């Protein structure tokens, strides 16, 4: 799930979603706002996942 970049961009994105719901902007335009306003979570490497489950000793190596 994408994360919000900032409070301002969160407000802009919420407004764009409202405009889309009201029929004032199309889906393509809404997707452009998604791309501009939302950040994509980076996939984790296997070592990072292991780090999240084996806390201290493994995480110190990364």
ABEGO torsion letter per residue (X at the ends): XBBBABAAAAAAAAAAAAAAAAGABBAAAAAAAAAAABBBBBBBBAAAAAAAAAEAAAAAAX
